[in-house]
Every structure is written in C-alpha cells, then in structure tokens.
Amino acid sequence: MNRPLVIGNWKMNLDYVEAVHLVQQLGVVLQNKPLEHVDVVVVPPFVDLRSVTSVVESERISLEVGAQHASAHDAGAHTGEVSVSMLQRLNVQWVLVGHSERRAMYAMTDDVVAHTLRAVVRAGLQAVLCVGEELSVREAGTPREFVTAQLHAALAGVEEKSRPLITIAYEPVWAIGTGLTASSEQVRDMTEHIRTVAASLSLENTRVLYGGSVNADNAAALLSEGRVDGFLVGGASLKADSFLAIAQAANDCYDGKR
Ligand code: 13P
C-alpha cells in the first residue's frame, strides 16, 4: 500500500491567530508522539499561510502546508486570485484543486480545474485533485461515469514527469459536512474504480484519499475496509485532538495492522 496521507482542509475557518494556535497544539503533540508512518498536511485559508509556514519552520513541526486553491494563471489582472509562484514563495507544498465547493459555488469548470492542475504541477507543487458526485448522480446510479469524466477532464495529457505530484481525493458531495459518511463498500468500490481510471491515464500508484464527514470514529474502518490511502478532512481537522486521532488511525493502519 501507499504511505498514508491525512490532509486537514480548514476551509474558511480560523483567522491567523487561531491558525497559529492550532498549529502549535499540533506541534506539541507531534513532538511528544511522532507519527512515523503517515504524512500530515494542513490547508489553512490564504491569509493564514505566512504565519502557519513560519511556525512550522521555526518550531520544526513535522507537518506540511497546503493551499485551498490557486489561480490557473501565472500573474496579472486576476483580482482576488493567488498564483502558484506566490504560494511557492511561502514554502507551501500542496494545493487542493477542484474542491467541490469551488466547482459548485465559484464556477470552477472541468476546464479550469485542468488548467489549475497543470499550473500547480508545472511549478513542482503537489496537487490534490478533488472529484466526487452529487446525490442526484448517485441516485441516478451513475457515480462512476461522473467521476470518470472528471478524472479524464483533469488528467488526460498530464506530462509524465508531473504524474508523481498528483493525489486524487474522492469526496462525494452528499457526504461533505453532512455527517453522512459514505459506507466502506461505497468508498472501496469508487476508489478501486479511480485507481483503474488513473492507471489507464498512466498514473500508477497514485494515492487515493476519501473525504466526507471523516472523524476519529470512522477513520480506521474506512482505511481498512474502504482501502483508501488516507483522508481529506474538513470539520474534524479544526481541533487538534480529532485531527490527530484520524492521523493516528492512518499511522497504525500502515504500521502493519492493515
Ligand atoms: P467534512 O469532513 O467537514 O465533511 O469536509 C470534507 C471536505 O470537504 C474536505 O475537503
């Protein structure tokens, strides 16, 4: 199996003071009890990034930092956007691309997702491509077809050297922030499908994460029965104890218990 990856997407929560506080809390626990078998990433709002990367670097906390979005453009007249090179300058290593909230609320089309993904990996940053169907699609019985189309639109033609920089997160929209977690069978079925589609696009051994109401209680089962390589966590990443419990579950799973 791939080394697990647990990412905390803070969404539009925590100002920079609160962000520093949470990262320091995470740092204290990780220093006392290092998680050797899992990569842990936090993804704060843009305005927190400078403070968070400074704390992570100065206190040598074993966390990496990501951004929730980036512009597909390099620079120029794009009011409100942030470029990949600006993120790079802050030592941000990861970028979420095409989160369902950006697709649904900020008109991020498949085409924009594809261009953004290319901008991120061209700069050598790690991209987390988010895919997932809405409830109506699942009820219509076509979630696989829907996700296949999203994957093809984003990944077809990605240069060979960029492929190792890509992680895929399956986040069914109906499970995000609803407390309705997809069942382990649904997760396993879709992540296996995603691996097959990714392989057909020459992405071998890509990490496939699950996101959607993950918490400390359901993480272990989703890892072992859902066969995911980790999680993209929203609400439960806003508190140090719940986020680290999820990371610990991933750590233990990889450490011979899976
Ligand atoms: P929740 O964990 O709050 O459901 O959010 C999932 C998500 O959208 C992470 O990107």
Residues whose N, C-alpha, C, O or C-beta is under 5 A from the ligand:
A	BS01	13P	N9 A175 I176 G177 T178 G211 G212 S213 V214 L232 V233 G234 G235 A236
